[in-house]
Amino acid sequence: MDNRPIGVFDSGVGGLTVVRQIIKALPNEDIIYFGDTARVPYGSKSKETVTKFSSQIIRFLLSKNVKAVIIACNTVSSNSYDELIKEFDLPIIEVVTPGAEACLKETKNKIVGVIGTEATIKSGAYEKKLINLDSGVKVYQKACPLFVPLAEEGWTDNNISKETAEIYLKELLNKGIDSIVLGCTHYPLLKKCIGKVIGENVRIIDPAAETARKTKEYLKNLDALGNNKGKAEFYVSDNTEKFSFICQAVLKKVCLAKKIEIEKY
């Protein structure tokens, strides 16, 4: 047993979709969450910058005595994971592999779409992982950079988000995909809107649930599952009120965030 908390981080509010699934899968784990709201979005930044920001965040989480870190950000997972596991001596779990595995379980025709930030799509991480797991799969990718600011603004299911989704997703639908991976943890916040655009015949793959399942399995194998009350602490680098509002909408409970100076770490 290990009652230390689990650390979770993202560029902003998107990682809360992962926290939601962790709470379901691991109700007895305490969570320390950090959202880098001052520097969001990460998707348009260089790999070097994303890695630097991520290192600062993990150092902050280590100051909170976390036993493991979940990178609840596809941009970080696809661009910086290899560097981070070299730098830090603790379990670090990314979201790309669980997302790819979940997609291959769901697809029937092996024609799948992946949507994500510019950095995630440019990295080709999902395409490489999917083809490595099943060489017969066809992968079509599309960067959807406006989805992150729409999610951060709370515009998840209105005319603007719907029209944006229609423009982005038309190309993928024309390829005959039967599954689409939400390759950014912000995107599940727009799941209802995306579902209206792609229709019932295309399966939506949210890597968050599979990531939570893998985290549980990983901690169990290490004999590091906790037996806590399942409390969560939230930290941000800017705008606590807006974060707390979206957090409450996602997790269905009051979330009070604290602002910290992340660049000190």
Disulfide bonds with the S-S distance in Angstrom:
none
